[in-house]
Amino acid sequence: MSSTARLGYLGMGLMGLPMSLRLRAAGCELAVWNRSAAKAEPARAAGARVAASPAEVAREADIVFMCLTDAAAVEDVVFGANGLASVPGRGKVVVDFSSITPAATRDIAARLAAANGMRWMDAPVSGGTKGAEEGSLAIMAGGSQEDYDRVQPYVAHMAQRFTLMGPLGAGQTTKLCNQIIVGGTMAILAEATRLAANSGIDPMLLPQALAGGFADSKPLQLFLPRMAQGIHNPPIGHTYTMLKDLDSVVELARQTGTPVPMTAVASQMFRLVNATRGPESEALEIYKLSESR
């Protein structure tokens, strides 16, 4: 693929905006779209063209990246009014950074290919907003080797690691494995932080004390201080996103006969956060479930 490929990006949310800004910083020609146009203004200021619809982006882009909330949003952007399916798509490829189920990925990809010949890669991301801003994301992909090779030079501007895991849906399955670890770790860190605080230990010393040991991890170093200090803005990730992903894990586990008892507990804990703190709360507010009243 030529280094002058025209790129598009749909979705200027917590992840999409910083990822699109990295493409612009690398000098890529870029058209962007967001349902609420105001969120695309920083991309416009960085030199991106703001389009009026997903179809307008797809008409002029060779590769269309997108990062949307859920499968319903992806469905609407692809097949809704002025969606991707409404324009000629042969020779173009969509790289979907959204986290949706493997089954939904395969269904949407097959229907889009039948509608206009546009190709698809599922490429959910891990690393949060900090990773999106720094270009240090881990991206796990599903699709063909040909499409992977085609988009890799551009994904490299946004990610430290971009791994082809297998055919369509494999990226989403890998992301669900990732979310088992991340969601479960958040729940465990909340317990450790609360136990330290309730026992008279400053929980802010835990990351320093445990650094280099078996309990050390990026989540320990990043998440625990935010929990202990009540820092939740800007959010690393929303509760509704974590709950959606863990519910998807439980459903896929049911379909495959896989026991996931720890994930099932974590999903119910995030359901409590969703009910008590609200869906837009930061997922790390799981720590607040154990507050004394």
Secondary structure, DSSP 8 states (H G I E B T S, - for coil): --TT--EEEE--STTHHHHHHHHHHTT--EEEE-SSGGGGHHHHHTT-EE-SSHHHHHHH-SEEEE--SSHHHHHHHHHSTT-GGGS--TT-EEEE-S---HHHHHHHHHHHHHHH--EEEE--EESHHHHHHHT-EEEEEES-HHHHHHHHHHHTTTEEEEEEEESTTHHHHHHHHHHHHHHHHHHHHHHHHHHHHHTT--GGGHHHHHTTSTT--HHHHHHHHHHHHT--SS-SSBHHHHHHHHHHHHHHHHHHT---HHHHHHHHHHHHHHHHH-TTSBGGGGGGGG---
